[in-house]
Amino acid sequence: MGKVSKNMRIGVITKILTENPNTLYTLNFFTEQFNCAKSTLSEDIDVIAELFKQYNLGKIESFAGASGGIIYKPSMSEEQVNDLAKELCLRLKEESRIIPGGYVYMNDIFYDPSLAHKIGKALANPFFDKEIDYVVTIETKGIPLALMTARVLNKPMVVIRKSAKLTEGTTIQMNYITGSSKTIKTMSLAKRAIPKGSKILFVDDFMKAGGTARGVIDLMDEFEAEVVGVAVVMTTKWPEEKLVDDFYYLVELENVYEEEKEIKVYPKK
């Protein structure tokens, strides 16, 4: 390859990093791509890092040494996360979302690729510096959110099913009690899905009392895997005491008033 201009190098490096987040690239990788000196590339990367910082586009982290390189982490500022939470609240407050029984319709939000990607970035935000091997969710509403979170963290996603499938081979099934209605439900996961000793981030759309999250934590114990984080889009204000001690969320649902056609939902405080 002939000489590549600085602007072209910056454009290509930016594209590679943003399409492959949380991936370590050595300077040797880029020197082979552009046939230029490492010192030249270091200057290019400094420019990209400064631009990303200035416009809140995430972080470029550099690691020294023979095995070092650069990693792009599409992190969000606290202000960006708050703005997203406010946007979600505005959409969730629409009275047309009220479903008989005090439920809120949210499928159009979670299955919108652009919005789901923003949500995935926000849910991944506190966990960039944690060791995570898999992003786990339970079917079905949490799947697009978990997939986007996994994409941002660049980790595989695993879906826990509500019943075993023949195509998944040997499975581990477990009964768990929902924290709100106290009903018994079943979750199932193929034995080969999670290797022993894995670090897990559990992602879901909604948490009321935390029974599902508690069940997933117990199921991961059967795989000898550790849940290092729980992240949900929405949690309810009541009950205040959840079945999980620590979790991350974006918005809090206070109540749904069917007769008044009002949904009270607030950004995380």
Secondary structure, DSSP 8 states (H G I E B T S, - for coil): -----HHHHHHHHHHHHHHSTT--B-HHHHHHHHT--HHHHHHHHHHHHHHHHHTT--EEEEE-STT-EEEEE----HHHHHHHHHHHHHHHT-GGGEETTTEE--HHHHT-HHHHHHHHHHHHGGGTTS--SEEEEETTTTHHHHHHHHHHHT--EEEEBSS--GGG-SEEEEEEE-TTT--EEEEEEETTSS-TT-EEEEEEEEESSSHHHHHHHHHHHHTT-EEEEEEEEEEESSSSS-SSS--EEEEEEEEEETTTTEEEEEE--
